[in-house]
Amino acid sequence: MSTHPQPNLAAEPIPQFDLSAQYATIGAEVRAAVEHVLSTQQFVLGREGAALEEEIAALCGIAHGVGVASGTDALLLALRACGVRAGDEVLLPTSTFVATGSAVSALGATPVFADVRPKTYNLDPSGLERRVTPRTRAVIAVHLYGLAADMDALVAFAKARRLPLIEDCAQAIGAVYKGRRVGSFGDAACLSFYPTKNLGAYGDAGMIVTKSEEIAARLRALRNHGQTAKYLSSEPGWNSRLDEIQAAILRVKLRHLAEWQRARRSHASEYTRLLVQVPGVMPPHEPEGCEHVYHQYTIRCERRDALQQHLATRKIGSTVYYPYPLHLQPLYAHLGHKLGDFPHAERAAREVLSLPMFPELRKNQIARAVEAISEFVKC
Ligand SMILES: Cc1ncc(COP(=O)(O)O)c(C=O)c1O
């Protein structure tokens, strides 16, 4: 019986992501931006937020941006602005972070799950038609791990059914599908600036981008107590405003985003170059015409849990995004799903593993991670 070689106990840990490495390069710029906000003493709905809205909308190639308090609020408010109400149904992939579903549930609507494609982990448009009912009111496409979903098919489906299409771009800012950035396909698109995202704040923050002036105006009211003028509210809203300090930090980071995305893509090609020689491990797939932004570099392997343990003994961080598809979450037990309902998503949940990925990752760290994976598959 073969055994793994002994781990090198003196080896440096390789984290799955490392925000300190980034702060070391931009700390001075960030502190100056925060200092500037402090000097203005304007903390909410000021110039930084408005400038960030314009910059993010421009990046997505779309007219309007509306800053909010988180990606989850972006989803919830976008659903509301697109007309989703209690009792409605919303189609969405079962392989996603729980927020995509819980934003629907928080409105009193019901998420209706669909399976994903085995190679991209994104919504399989061919499974949608049979899940439509007279109560279906919207579709959410999630661009998981930083890869655009099949937007041609999803836009065509939503159009044919006259359903609003909402993009969940939380993991995919800047990703390209056939020459266009994600966020520019749907009626509204939601971004998260959670700290670990490709563009992350130093706290919670989010944004909705939309081509519709009407949806943007509704969102601006909804995020601020439904106010359409000062102290004049036309519908129930709440407080989901983006604060100026986060906006200022995000504007600093935005200046570096293109360079960071290039670094992520280059790390991904290095991983894939090395991993194609490793049997039993499937590197991520980038379909023709797509530019993946590798929020995660996610492989699959049948013995995923043992592989993850093996990497841990080599001090190599890895994470499972996500171990439970939404239809098997206790939160959705009342919907009556069972194992076997969405086989591709269930298999992904058993087999996916995200490897270290952040712009400052070094080539020798990638080589060490792949070496540890090869060592594992040989035994
Ligand atoms: C796919 C997806 N949707 C929604 C969210 C929610 O974003 P936030 O954490 O900013 O509320 C996240 C991130 O956490 C996410 O990954």
The ligand as a Gaussian input file, in Angstrom:
#p B3LYP/6-31G(d) Opt

LIG

0 1
 C      -23.906000      34.462000      -4.833000
 C      -24.091000      35.428000      -3.691000
 N      -25.254000      36.088000      -3.586000
 C      -25.467000      36.982000      -2.605000
 C      -24.515000      37.256000      -1.660000
 C      -24.853000      38.180000      -0.550000
 O      -24.007000      39.282000      -0.441000
 P      -23.737000      39.988000       0.968000
 O      -22.890000      39.084000       1.787000
 O      -23.029000      41.252000       0.583000
 O      -25.061000      40.265000       1.585000
 C      -23.266000      36.602000      -1.741000
 C      -22.145000      36.875000      -0.820000
 O      -21.990000      36.808000       0.268000
 C      -23.056000      35.650000      -2.772000
 O      -21.902000      34.991000      -2.868000

